[in-house]
């Protein structure tokens, strides 16, 4: 079983594909495109040196707005 951060990145990529673009997903979930990019690429946080990850609270928020992420089965599964 893979770590939840990897699962969330993979499913985030599917949500972007489903939305048509990162900008479209950004509008749907109310998050900045830059923030989505940081999650998708696990960008290193300049202060902590750790990869940026999506919190469980944010994952649930995205699920509420899109219908799925890591708590539900994706439409492509």
VMD Tcl script that draws the C-alpha trace (Angstrom):
set ca {
  {0.00 0.00 0.00}
  {1.36 3.43 -0.92}
  {1.49 6.45 1.39}
  {-1.62 8.65 1.45}
  {0.39 11.61 0.10}
  {1.19 9.65 -3.06}
  {-2.45 8.58 -3.44}
  {-3.63 12.17 -3.04}
  {-1.15 13.44 -5.66}
  {-2.28 10.77 -8.13}
  {-5.95 11.49 -7.55}
  {-5.33 15.24 -7.72}
  {-3.84 14.70 -11.18}
  {-7.01 12.81 -12.16}
  {-9.18 15.65 -10.85}
  {-7.18 18.12 -12.96}
  {-7.70 15.92 -16.00}
  {-11.40 15.61 -15.23}
  {-11.76 19.39 -14.78}
  {-9.94 20.05 -18.04}
  {-7.11 22.10 -16.56}
  {-5.43 23.06 -13.32}
  {-7.02 26.51 -13.58}
  {-10.50 24.98 -13.92}
  {-9.96 22.77 -10.87}
  {-8.64 25.81 -9.00}
  {-11.93 27.61 -9.57}
  {-13.96 24.55 -8.60}
  {-12.22 23.96 -5.29}
  {-11.42 27.58 -4.43}
  {-7.66 27.10 -4.12}
  {-4.91 28.99 -5.92}
  {-3.39 27.27 -8.96}
  {0.04 27.67 -7.32}
  {-1.15 25.76 -4.26}
  {-2.49 22.94 -6.41}
  {0.85 22.81 -8.22}
  {2.72 22.62 -4.91}
  {0.61 19.64 -3.80}
  {0.87 17.95 -7.17}
  {4.66 18.27 -7.33}
  {5.33 17.88 -3.59}
  {7.28 21.14 -3.79}
  {9.75 21.67 -0.98}
  {8.64 24.24 1.59}
  {11.29 26.96 1.77}
  {11.06 27.27 5.56}
  {10.87 23.64 6.61}
  {12.62 21.89 3.73}
  {9.82 19.30 3.68}
  {7.60 18.49 0.70}
  {4.23 20.23 0.67}
  {1.43 17.77 1.26}
  {-2.32 18.01 1.29}
  {-3.78 17.79 4.80}
  {-6.70 15.52 5.58}
  {-8.89 18.58 6.19}
  {-8.08 19.96 2.72}
  {-8.65 16.52 1.16}
  {-12.13 16.41 2.73}
  {-12.81 19.97 1.53}
  {-11.84 19.00 -2.03}
  {-14.02 15.89 -1.81}
  {-16.98 18.00 -0.74}
  {-16.54 20.19 -3.82}
  {-15.68 17.53 -6.41}
  {-17.38 14.39 -5.14}
  {-14.19 12.35 -4.65}
  {-10.47 12.35 -3.82}
  {-9.03 9.75 -1.46}
  {-12.09 8.85 0.60}
  {-14.15 7.67 -2.34}
  {-13.53 5.63 -5.44}
  {-12.52 7.72 -8.43}
  {-14.74 7.57 -11.49}
  {-11.85 5.95 -13.40}
  {-11.33 3.11 -10.89}
}
mol new
graphics top color blue
foreach p $ca { graphics top sphere $p radius 0.5 }
foreach p [lrange $ca 0 end-1] q [lrange $ca 1 end] { graphics top cylinder $p $q radius 0.2 }
display resetview
